[in-house]
Amino acid sequence: MSPTPGYPFAALVGQDRAKLALLLCVICPRLGGVLLRGEKGTAKSTAARGMAELMPAPTVFRTLPLGATEDRLSGGLDLERTLADGRPRSAPGLLAEVHGGVLYVDEVNLLDDHLVDVLLDVAVSGVVRLEREGLSAAYPSDFALVATMNPEEGALRPHLLDRFGLCVDVTAEADLRARVTVLERRVAYDVDPAAFVAAWAARTDELRQRLRRARLLLPAVRLPGHVAATIAELCTGNRVAGHRADLVLARAASAHAAWSDRGEAGTDDVLAVADLVLTHRRRDLAPEPPPPPRTPSPPSEETQSPQQPEEPSAESPAERSAAPAASGSADADQDTAAPSPPTPDDTAGDGPDDRAEPVVPDDLALGCGDPFRTRPLRPVEDRLARTGSGRRHRSRSADRRGRYVRSRPATDCHDLALDATLRAAAAHQAGRRVPGSTGLVIRPVDWHRKIRRRRVGTLIMFVVDAS
């Protein structure tokens, strides 16, 4: 039974910004990839998978599932070759296999942190380095990362977000005619996918030919000096961090000019792609104002005599600025006397009014009703193995429940990781096997146990000082 053909990219209704970003990524893979983020049901995954049909034939398009293990992503021991040779043999992982192509991740914000760490390391260096189980290998890995996400399900780590060259916020179509067209085309595709794809084959071929011409023209596209100045001005005005945005914007403008069949990038090309490059990199245009200063508390009633009102002091402005604040707590009958320089005994009183006022941090020096910045509650994974159930906190599992994410050497057979145990034993078969034997000899030193991850509940305590 032949697999069902994918939904044609050319048949997508609306979503012009998302389609433009994906087409630019096909023209110039060095852009770094595309992130499509938005609400569910807006054809993000459909557009990303339809992009694969428009890429040149040698280009590899692979999908990274959320349940992938680190060994499958970065590579590991080739068990079959190791058993045959009696020596450790490495096998490339998914990142090495996608070299020169596109890696697609659906719901990338739900990807485990240890896999995100591997992606970031390879994205920076362009090389997959394998150092485990007696193996030492390196594979080239230069790929474009295309991903989708729903912001309602969690945010993306800033370092990984910056690695995407282009970013598009996808929303549902608001026009009634466009929504009707979406419904009609989807129903036609569900009834007969092959006939629907064949009906859009001509349009798909036109897109392929136009993309091919743009890829051939791209190396010859020029970027004039005034256009480069516009790029620098836009990046500076949006207060982006670093210089990656400048470089990506220049490449995206050149790719847009090639897509428009022009040999020189202009200001219009820069403005056409600026939002795609800067929407996930721009920061606040102005720094937040400092918190208002604290208002001094009014003097206590006990420091003033009820019979005689306080008289103004006859001290000079210089003497008044030199006098400590604690001198204001003197008796009222001494207010008319000439001020004297403060002594250590004057500032070291026993009463609460004579103590120096404590220093309050700026972020706490807020009055009633003053605005403040909230901090999102995102508990980080701890190092303890826990039991129980819940949805908020990600933790290691202390029992056999949870998803198997990695393995560690063990001294018993509790929750044995068979794959890791076999890999550990395979490298030593040459010295363990009896001549003429073909069995696999496993010893306790080869045992590995599974490390599982699950979600548990979180106890949240609100502490309020009502004094």
One Martini backbone bead per residue (centre of mass of N, CA, C, O) as a GRO file, in nm:
protein
  467
    1MET     BB    1   0.093   0.038   0.026
    2SER     BB    2   0.071   0.355  -0.043
    3PRO     BB    3   0.138   0.651   0.055
    4THR     BB    4   0.014   0.941   0.148
    5PRO     BB    5   0.002   1.229   0.014
    6GLY     BB    6   0.079   1.538   0.053
    7TYR     BB    7   0.006   1.850   0.099
    8PRO     BB    8   0.011   2.105  -0.102
    9PHE     BB    9   0.169   2.406  -0.101
   10ALA     BB   10  -0.004   2.552  -0.330
   11ALA     BB   11  -0.292   2.500  -0.163
   12LEU     BB   12  -0.256   2.716   0.023
   13VAL     BB   13  -0.428   2.944   0.232
   14GLY     BB   14  -0.264   3.196   0.266
   15GLN     BB   15   0.002   3.252   0.462
   16ASP     BB   16   0.228   3.442   0.331
   17ARG     BB   17   0.459   3.464   0.541
   18ALA     BB   18   0.513   3.163   0.579
   19LYS     BB   19   0.572   3.096   0.282
   20LEU     BB   20   0.805   3.293   0.242
   21ALA     BB   21   0.997   3.177   0.455
   22LEU     BB   22   1.020   2.892   0.327
   23LEU     BB   23   1.124   2.982   0.048
   24LEU     BB   24   1.382   3.123   0.151
   25CYS     BB   25   1.501   2.860   0.273
   26VAL     BB   26   1.531   2.716   0.000
   27ILE     BB   27   1.717   2.926  -0.132
   28CYS     BB   28   1.855   2.984   0.176
   29PRO     BB   29   1.986   2.775   0.412
   30ARG     BB   30   2.173   2.997   0.573
   31LEU     BB   31   1.949   3.129   0.755
   32GLY     BB   32   1.861   2.879   0.982
   33GLY     BB   33   1.555   2.891   0.946
   34VAL     BB   34   1.213   2.814   1.074
   35LEU     BB   35   0.951   2.967   1.276
   36LEU     BB   36   0.627   2.842   1.365
   37ARG     BB   37   0.393   3.043   1.543
   38GLY     BB   38   0.081   2.932   1.697
   39GLU     BB   39  -0.212   2.833   1.673
   40LYS     BB   40  -0.410   2.588   1.640
   41GLY     BB   41  -0.503   2.502   1.312
   42THR     BB   42  -0.282   2.677   1.090
   43ALA     BB   43  -0.085   2.497   0.901
   44LYS     BB   44   0.211   2.453   0.996
   45SER     BB   45   0.280   2.155   0.932
   46THR     BB   46   0.183   2.156   0.639
   47ALA     BB   47   0.388   2.366   0.535
   48ALA     BB   48   0.652   2.222   0.620
   49ARG     BB   49   0.600   1.956   0.458
   50GLY     BB   50   0.554   2.097   0.178
   51MET     BB   51   0.849   2.198   0.146
   52ALA     BB   52   0.983   1.922   0.070
   53GLU     BB   53   0.862   1.921  -0.234
   54LEU     BB   54   1.057   2.186  -0.325
   55MET     BB   55   1.315   2.053  -0.304
   56PRO     BB   56   1.581   1.930  -0.396
   57ALA     BB   57   1.661   1.606  -0.440
   58PRO     BB   58   1.927   1.580  -0.240
   59THR     BB   59   1.763   1.682  -0.018
   60VAL     BB   60   1.720   1.654   0.325
   61PHE     BB   61   1.421   1.539   0.513
   62ARG     BB   62   1.381   1.548   0.865
   63THR     BB   63   1.236   1.406   1.161
   64LEU     BB   64   1.204   1.509   1.503
   65PRO     BB   65   1.112   1.347   1.762
   66LEU     BB   66   1.024   1.387   2.094
   67GLY     BB   67   1.116   1.066   2.166
   68ALA     BB   68   1.401   1.095   2.131
   69THR     BB   69   1.723   1.006   2.165
   70GLU     BB   70   2.048   1.087   2.203
   71ASP     BB   71   2.164   0.859   2.027
   72ARG     BB   72   1.988   0.921   1.775
   73LEU     BB   73   2.087   1.214   1.735
   74SER     BB   74   2.427   1.183   1.773
   75GLY     BB   75   2.491   0.889   1.835
   76GLY     BB   76   2.675   0.562   1.841
   77LEU     BB   77   2.666   0.236   1.870
   78ASP     BB   78   2.743  -0.028   1.649
   79LEU     BB   79   2.634  -0.331   1.719
   80GLU     BB   80   2.682  -0.513   1.471
   81ARG     BB   81   2.982  -0.434   1.413
   82THR     BB   82   3.092  -0.488   1.698
   83LEU     BB   83   3.024  -0.795   1.705
   84ALA     BB   84   3.190  -0.867   1.448
   85ASP     BB   85   3.478  -0.721   1.537
   86GLY     BB   86   3.525  -0.658   1.860
   87ARG     BB   87   3.486  -0.342   1.817
   88PRO     BB   88   3.431  -0.025   1.831
   89ARG     BB   89   3.144   0.119   1.657
   90SER     BB   90   3.019   0.381   1.486
   91ALA     BB   91   2.707   0.574   1.457
   92PRO     BB   92   2.522   0.782   1.304
   93GLY     BB   93   2.297   1.028   1.338
   94LEU     BB   94   2.058   1.252   1.258
   95LEU     BB   95   2.250   1.500   1.227
   96ALA     BB   96   2.434   1.361   1.013
   97GLU     BB   97   2.207   1.282   0.802
   98VAL     BB   98   2.118   1.608   0.766
   99HIS     BB   99   2.340   1.702   0.600
  100GLY     BB  100   2.238   1.968   0.393
  101GLY     BB  101   1.952   2.003   0.521
  102VAL     BB  102   1.640   1.930   0.694
  103LEU     BB  103   1.509   1.995   1.022
  104TYR     BB  104   1.215   1.870   1.179
  105VAL     BB  105   1.004   2.026   1.444
  106ASP     BB  106   0.740   1.940   1.639
  107GLU     BB  107   0.695   2.108   1.905
  108VAL     BB  108   0.975   2.240   2.019
  109ASN     BB  109   0.890   2.332   2.320
  110LEU     BB  110   0.875   2.001   2.403
  111LEU     BB  111   1.162   1.959   2.409
  112ASP     BB  112   1.411   1.831   2.554
  113ASP     BB  113   1.685   1.967   2.703
  114HIS     BB  114   1.907   1.761   2.609
  115LEU     BB  115   1.836   1.804   2.304
  116VAL     BB  116   1.879   2.108   2.291
  117ASP     BB  117   2.179   2.104   2.362
  118VAL     BB  118   2.266   1.951   2.109
  119LEU     BB  119   2.160   2.149   1.899
  120LEU     BB  120   2.326   2.395   1.987
  121ASP     BB  121   2.608   2.275   1.952
  122VAL     BB  122   2.578   2.210   1.645
  123ALA     BB  123   2.489   2.493   1.544
  124VAL     BB  124   2.763   2.628   1.617
  125SER     BB  125   2.983   2.410   1.491
  126GLY     BB  126   2.887   2.181   1.267
  127VAL     BB  127   2.944   1.939   1.479
  128VAL     BB  128   2.952   1.597   1.569
  129ARG     BB  129   3.037   1.486   1.894
  130LEU     BB  130   3.170   1.165   1.998
  131GLU     BB  131   3.179   1.074   2.364
  132ARG     BB  132   3.140   0.727   2.412
  133GLU     BB  133   3.198   0.408   2.490
  134GLY     BB  134   3.494   0.438   2.354
  135LEU     BB  135   3.422   0.679   2.170
  136SER     BB  136   3.560   0.873   1.875
  137ALA     BB  137   3.374   1.118   1.697
  138ALA     BB  138   3.307   1.298   1.376
  139TYR     BB  139   3.043   1.503   1.224
  140PRO     BB  140   2.895   1.665   0.989
  141SER     BB  141   2.648   1.952   1.060
  142ASP     BB  142   2.453   2.120   0.815
  143PHE     BB  143   2.147   2.285   0.893
  144ALA     BB  144   1.802   2.340   0.871
  145LEU     BB  145   1.562   2.475   1.100
  146VAL     BB  146   1.231   2.343   1.130
  147ALA     BB  147   0.950   2.481   1.318
  148THR     BB  148   0.692   2.428   1.562
  149MET     BB  149   0.448   2.620   1.770
  150ASN     BB  150   0.270   2.670   2.086
  151PRO     BB  151   0.261   2.920   2.318
  152GLU     BB  152   0.055   2.782   2.523
  153GLU     BB  153   0.282   2.536   2.588
  154GLY     BB  154   0.529   2.729   2.580
  155ALA     BB  155   0.843   2.832   2.581
  156LEU     BB  156   1.149   2.930   2.438
  157ARG     BB  157   1.463   2.924   2.434
  158PRO     BB  158   1.662   3.187   2.359
  159HIS     BB  159   1.897   3.041   2.212
  160LEU     BB  160   1.714   2.883   2.013
  161LEU     BB  161   1.552   3.121   1.895
  162ASP     BB  162   1.808   3.267   1.763
  163ARG     BB  163   1.869   3.029   1.549
  164PHE     BB  164   1.643   3.141   1.397
  165GLY     BB  165   1.615   3.325   1.123
  166LEU     BB  166   1.299   3.284   1.108
  167CYS     BB  167   0.974   3.436   1.205
  168VAL     BB  168   0.624   3.333   1.254
  169ASP     BB  169   0.299   3.457   1.313
  170VAL     BB  170   0.027   3.246   1.328
  171THR     BB  171  -0.303   3.279   1.190
  172ALA     BB  172  -0.617   3.282   1.135
  173GLU     BB  173  -0.859   3.322   0.920
  174ALA     BB  174  -1.098   3.600   0.880
  175ASP     BB  175  -1.196   3.539   0.611
  176LEU     BB  176  -1.468   3.384   0.482
  177ARG     BB  177  -1.369   3.292   0.202
  178ALA     BB  178  -1.108   3.160   0.300
  179ARG     BB  179  -1.243   2.949   0.486
  180VAL     BB  180  -1.402   2.809   0.263
  181THR     BB  181  -1.158   2.723   0.094
  182VAL     BB  182  -1.026   2.550   0.306
  183LEU     BB  183  -1.257   2.348   0.332
  184GLU     BB  184  -1.279   2.251   0.037
  185ARG     BB  185  -0.986   2.147   0.002
  186ARG     BB  186  -0.980   1.947   0.237
  187VAL     BB  187  -1.212   1.769   0.145
  188ALA     BB  188  -1.086   1.691  -0.129
  189TYR     BB  189  -0.835   1.555  -0.005
  190ASP     BB  190  -0.981   1.336   0.172
  191VAL     BB  191  -1.125   1.187  -0.058
  192ASP     BB  192  -0.863   1.242  -0.285
  193PRO     BB  193  -0.536   1.279  -0.272
  194ALA     BB  194  -0.427   1.214  -0.557
  195ALA     BB  195  -0.614   1.403  -0.720
  196PHE     BB  196  -0.537   1.664  -0.576
  197VAL     BB  197  -0.233   1.662  -0.640
  198ALA     BB  198  -0.270   1.651  -0.951
  199ALA     BB  199  -0.420   1.931  -0.971
  200TRP     BB  200  -0.138   2.073  -0.837
  201ALA     BB  201   0.116   2.005  -1.017
  202ALA     BB  202   0.163   2.256  -1.192
  203ARG     BB  203   0.207   2.459  -0.962
  204THR     BB  204   0.442   2.306  -0.832
  205ASP     BB  205   0.635   2.323  -1.076
  206GLU     BB  206   0.655   2.630  -1.082
  207LEU     BB  207   0.787   2.658  -0.806
  208ARG     BB  208   1.040   2.490  -0.866
  209GLN     BB  209   1.148   2.665  -1.099
  210ARG     BB  210   1.169   2.931  -0.943
  211LEU     BB  211   1.361   2.824  -0.723
  212ARG     BB  212   1.589   2.741  -0.910
  213ARG     BB  213   1.651   3.026  -1.021
  214ALA     BB  214   1.708   3.157  -0.746
  215ARG     BB  215   1.950   2.976  -0.663
  216LEU     BB  216   2.127   3.061  -0.910
  217LEU     BB  217   2.115   3.382  -0.849
  218LEU     BB  218   2.214   3.439  -0.556
  219PRO     BB  219   2.536   3.467  -0.584
  220ALA     BB  220   2.485   3.746  -0.775
  221VAL     BB  221   2.378   3.914  -0.556
  222ARG     BB  222   2.362   4.245  -0.457
  223LEU     BB  223   2.484   4.473  -0.183
  224PRO     BB  224   2.452   4.771  -0.116
  225GLY     BB  225   2.547   5.018   0.100
  226HIS     BB  226   2.262   5.144   0.168
  227VAL     BB  227   2.139   4.871   0.250
  228ALA     BB  228   2.330   4.809   0.481
  229ALA     BB  229   2.252   5.062   0.642
  230THR     BB  230   1.955   4.983   0.681
  231ILE     BB  231   2.008   4.727   0.839
  232ALA     BB  232   2.162   4.857   1.075
  233GLU     BB  233   1.933   5.051   1.158
  234LEU     BB  234   1.717   4.837   1.226
  235CYS     BB  235   1.879   4.679   1.440
  236THR     BB  236   1.931   4.920   1.627
  237GLY     BB  237   1.629   5.012   1.669
  238ASN     BB  238   1.560   4.704   1.793
  239ARG     BB  239   1.778   4.602   1.994
  240VAL     BB  240   1.965   4.384   1.915
  241ALA     BB  241   2.158   4.103   1.970
  242GLY     BB  242   2.414   4.146   1.810
  243HIS     BB  243   2.490   4.026   1.449
  244ARG     BB  244   2.291   3.813   1.331
  245ALA     BB  245   2.063   3.989   1.216
  246ASP     BB  246   2.222   4.129   0.993
  247LEU     BB  247   2.301   3.875   0.833
  248VAL     BB  248   2.016   3.758   0.788
  249LEU     BB  249   1.894   4.007   0.649
  250ALA     BB  250   2.084   4.005   0.406
  251ARG     BB  251   2.012   3.720   0.305
  252ALA     BB  252   1.703   3.765   0.280
  253ALA     BB  253   1.717   3.997   0.075
  254SER     BB  254   1.864   3.837  -0.145
  255ALA     BB  255   1.651   3.612  -0.171
  256HIS     BB  256   1.418   3.804  -0.250
  257ALA     BB  257   1.550   3.906  -0.509
  258ALA     BB  258   1.572   3.628  -0.643
  259TRP     BB  259   1.264   3.569  -0.633
  260SER     BB  260   1.225   3.847  -0.816
  261ASP     BB  261   1.448   3.852  -1.043
  262ARG     BB  262   1.708   4.000  -0.905
  263GLY     BB  263   2.057   4.130  -0.883
  264GLU     BB  264   1.948   4.348  -0.658
  265ALA     BB  265   1.928   4.468  -0.350
  266GLY     BB  266   1.680   4.642  -0.170
  267THR     BB  267   1.484   4.813   0.045
  268ASP     BB  268   1.230   4.643  -0.015
  269ASP     BB  269   1.354   4.373   0.067
  270VAL     BB  270   1.410   4.444   0.360
  271LEU     BB  271   1.111   4.519   0.440
  272ALA     BB  272   0.985   4.235   0.360
  273VAL     BB  273   1.187   4.074   0.593
  274ALA     BB  274   1.217   4.210   0.874
  275ASP     BB  275   1.001   4.067   1.051
  276LEU     BB  276   1.120   3.777   1.022
  277VAL     BB  277   1.395   3.860   1.177
  278LEU     BB  278   1.285   4.059   1.435
  279THR     BB  279   1.038   3.942   1.602
  280HIS     BB  280   1.247   3.748   1.797
  281ARG     BB  281   1.477   3.997   1.867
  282ARG     BB  282   1.337   4.218   1.980
  283ARG     BB  283   1.336   4.487   2.199
  284ASP     BB  284   1.300   4.725   2.396
  285LEU     BB  285   1.312   5.062   2.306
  286ALA     BB  286   1.303   5.114   2.621
  287PRO     BB  287   1.387   5.152   2.920
  288GLU     BB  288   1.303   5.111   3.222
  289PRO     BB  289   1.198   5.281   3.468
  290PRO     BB  290   1.270   5.375   3.757
  291PRO     BB  291   1.192   5.359   4.059
  292PRO     BB  292   1.050   5.521   4.290
  293PRO     BB  293   1.108   5.698   4.548
  294ARG     BB  294   1.111   5.704   4.872
  295THR     BB  295   0.909   5.814   5.113
  296PRO     BB  296   0.930   5.977   5.390
  297SER     BB  297   0.862   5.943   5.700
  298PRO     BB  298   0.694   6.071   5.940
  299PRO     BB  299   0.715   6.209   6.225
  300SER     BB  300   0.694   6.145   6.539
  301GLU     BB  301   0.499   6.243   6.808
  302GLU     BB  302   0.724   6.196   7.038
  303THR     BB  303   0.935   6.426   6.915
  304GLN     BB  304   0.704   6.625   7.009
  305SER     BB  305   0.575   6.891   7.171
  306PRO     BB  306   0.253   6.979   7.275
  307GLN     BB  307   0.315   7.279   7.390
  308GLN     BB  308   0.562   7.324   7.176
  309PRO     BB  309   0.654   7.429   6.891
  310GLU     BB  310   0.848   7.399   6.628
  311GLU     BB  311   1.146   7.555   6.546
  312PRO     BB  312   1.348   7.693   6.347
  313SER     BB  313   1.656   7.666   6.238
  314ALA     BB  314   1.983   7.851   6.242
  315GLU     BB  315   2.116   7.700   6.029
  316SER     BB  316   2.303   7.641   5.780
  317PRO     BB  317   2.316   7.474   5.482
  318ALA     BB  318   2.582   7.326   5.541
  319GLU     BB  319   2.501   7.225   5.825
  320ARG     BB  320   2.242   7.079   5.737
  321SER     BB  321   2.388   6.871   5.542
  322ALA     BB  322   2.579   6.756   5.778
  323ALA     BB  323   2.351   6.669   5.930
  324PRO     BB  324   2.195   6.423   6.062
  325ALA     BB  325   1.891   6.263   6.072
  326ALA     BB  326   1.897   6.196   6.386
  327SER     BB  327   1.881   6.501   6.501
  328GLY     BB  328   1.556   6.522   6.479
  329SER     BB  329   1.519   6.364   6.779
  330ALA     BB  330   1.523   6.591   6.951
  331ASP     BB  331   1.431   6.801   7.169
  332ALA     BB  332   1.232   7.087   7.166
  333ASP     BB  333   1.412   7.267   7.374
  334GLN     BB  334   1.674   7.244   7.150
  335ASP     BB  335   1.602   7.394   6.876
  336THR     BB  336   1.729   7.693   6.949
  337ALA     BB  337   1.993   7.588   6.946
  338ALA     BB  338   2.298   7.553   6.858
  339PRO     BB  339   2.459   7.366   6.650
  340SER     BB  340   2.636   7.060   6.661
  341PRO     BB  341   2.851   6.842   6.606
  342PRO     BB  342   2.861   6.525   6.550
  343THR     BB  343   2.863   6.235   6.747
  344PRO     BB  344   2.878   5.911   6.829
  345ASP     BB  345   2.663   5.946   7.062
  346ASP     BB  346   2.435   6.079   6.885
  347THR     BB  347   2.417   5.810   6.671
  348ALA     BB  348   2.386   5.587   6.936
  349GLY     BB  349   2.109   5.516   7.012
  350ASP     BB  350   1.837   5.325   7.160
  351GLY     BB  351   1.630   5.405   6.978
  352PRO     BB  352   1.455   5.352   6.679
  353ASP     BB  353   1.510   5.650   6.557
  354ASP     BB  354   1.845   5.616   6.569
  355ARG     BB  355   1.847   5.428   6.347
  356ALA     BB  356   1.938   5.321   6.059
  357GLU     BB  357   1.819   5.297   5.753
  358PRO     BB  358   1.746   5.057   5.555
  359VAL     BB  359   1.841   4.900   5.266
  360VAL     BB  360   1.660   4.899   4.961
  361PRO     BB  361   1.593   4.757   4.694
  362ASP     BB  362   1.473   4.860   4.394
  363ASP     BB  363   1.262   4.615   4.349
  364LEU     BB  364   1.128   4.692   4.656
  365ALA     BB  365   1.083   5.015   4.606
  366LEU     BB  366   0.751   5.004   4.650
  367GLY     BB  367   0.445   5.110   4.632
  368CYS     BB  368   0.124   5.143   4.646
  369GLY     BB  369   0.032   5.059   4.308
  370ASP     BB  370   0.285   4.987   4.180
  371PRO     BB  371   0.444   4.876   3.922
  372PHE     BB  372   0.539   4.538   3.818
  373ARG     BB  373   0.736   4.259   3.755
  374THR     BB  374   0.674   3.951   3.649
  375ARG     BB  375   0.740   3.604   3.723
  376PRO     BB  376   0.765   3.316   3.593
  377LEU     BB  377   0.655   2.984   3.666
  378ARG     BB  378   0.953   2.770   3.627
  379PRO     BB  379   1.032   2.480   3.706
  380VAL     BB  380   1.309   2.304   3.755
  381GLU     BB  381   1.504   2.047   3.722
  382ASP     BB  382   1.603   1.809   3.932
  383ARG     BB  383   1.815   1.554   4.100
  384LEU     BB  384   1.571   1.410   4.199
  385ALA     BB  385   1.393   1.122   4.272
  386ARG     BB  386   1.044   1.078   4.201
  387THR     BB  387   0.719   1.054   4.303
  388GLY     BB  388   0.415   1.054   4.162
  389SER     BB  389   0.197   1.321   4.048
  390GLY     BB  390   0.155   1.544   3.756
  391ARG     BB  391   0.228   1.869   3.552
  392ARG     BB  392   0.462   2.083   3.632
  393HIS     BB  393   0.703   1.898   3.724
  394ARG     BB  394   1.024   1.807   3.624
  395SER     BB  395   1.138   1.466   3.676
  396ARG     BB  396   1.277   1.213   3.812
  397SER     BB  397   1.233   0.870   3.836
  398ALA     BB  398   1.188   0.617   4.105
  399ASP     BB  399   1.060   0.437   3.889
  400ARG     BB  400   0.900   0.275   3.601
  401ARG     BB  401   0.800   0.549   3.540
  402GLY     BB  402   0.820   0.688   3.236
  403ARG     BB  403   1.060   0.820   3.026
  404TYR     BB  404   1.313   0.711   2.829
  405VAL     BB  405   1.633   0.898   2.802
  406ARG     BB  406   1.858   0.725   2.960
  407SER     BB  407   2.175   0.598   3.084
  408ARG     BB  408   2.331   0.402   3.356
  409PRO     BB  409   2.533   0.268   3.554
  410ALA     BB  410   2.505  -0.053   3.729
  411THR     BB  411   2.461  -0.303   4.014
  412ASP     BB  412   2.183  -0.386   3.890
  413CYS     BB  413   1.860  -0.509   3.739
  414HIS     BB  414   1.708  -0.248   3.766
  415ASP     BB  415   1.580  -0.134   3.503
  416LEU     BB  416   1.700  -0.241   3.238
  417ALA     BB  417   1.918  -0.138   2.973
  418LEU     BB  418   1.956  -0.321   2.703
  419ASP     BB  419   2.097  -0.146   2.492
  420ALA     BB  420   2.333  -0.042   2.674
  421THR     BB  421   2.436  -0.321   2.760
  422LEU     BB  422   2.508  -0.429   2.478
  423ARG     BB  423   2.708  -0.204   2.405
  424ALA     BB  424   2.906  -0.253   2.643
  425ALA     BB  425   2.964  -0.564   2.564
  426ALA     BB  426   3.054  -0.558   2.260
  427ALA     BB  427   3.357  -0.443   2.301
  428HIS     BB  428   3.443  -0.741   2.470
  429GLN     BB  429   3.421  -1.013   2.295
  430ALA     BB  430   3.711  -1.087   2.208
  431GLY     BB  431   3.793  -1.162   2.528
  432ARG     BB  432   3.529  -1.359   2.608
  433ARG     BB  433   3.520  -1.556   2.399
  434VAL     BB  434   3.492  -1.866   2.291
  435PRO     BB  435   3.612  -2.060   2.080
  436GLY     BB  436   3.333  -2.091   1.852
  437SER     BB  437   3.161  -1.874   1.970
  438THR     BB  438   2.839  -1.664   1.936
  439GLY     BB  439   2.787  -1.544   2.192
  440LEU     BB  440   2.686  -1.317   2.449
  441VAL     BB  441   2.886  -1.161   2.690
  442ILE     BB  442   2.764  -1.079   3.016
  443ARG     BB  443   2.840  -0.844   3.268
  444PRO     BB  444   2.800  -0.649   3.542
  445VAL     BB  445   2.974  -0.411   3.415
  446ASP     BB  446   2.739  -0.369   3.178
  447TRP     BB  447   2.531  -0.249   3.340
  448HIS     BB  448   2.220  -0.069   3.272
  449ARG     BB  449   2.007   0.193   3.356
  450LYS     BB  450   1.719   0.365   3.359
  451ILE     BB  451   1.629   0.697   3.273
  452ARG     BB  452   1.354   0.871   3.395
  453ARG     BB  453   1.075   1.083   3.294
  454ARG     BB  454   0.857   1.314   3.470
  455ARG     BB  455   0.557   1.436   3.621
  456VAL     BB  456   0.499   1.648   3.899
  457GLY     BB  457   0.420   1.800   4.170
  458THR     BB  458   0.378   2.135   4.320
  459LEU     BB  459   0.476   2.327   4.590
  460ILE     BB  460   0.310   2.632   4.675
  461MET     BB  461   0.428   2.925   4.847
  462PHE     BB  462   0.275   3.202   5.018
  463VAL     BB  463   0.448   3.486   5.140
  464VAL     BB  464   0.323   3.727   5.379
  465ASP     BB  465   0.384   4.063   5.479
  466ALA     BB  466   0.159   4.233   5.721
  467SER     BB  467   0.322   4.477   5.878
   0.00000   0.00000   0.00000
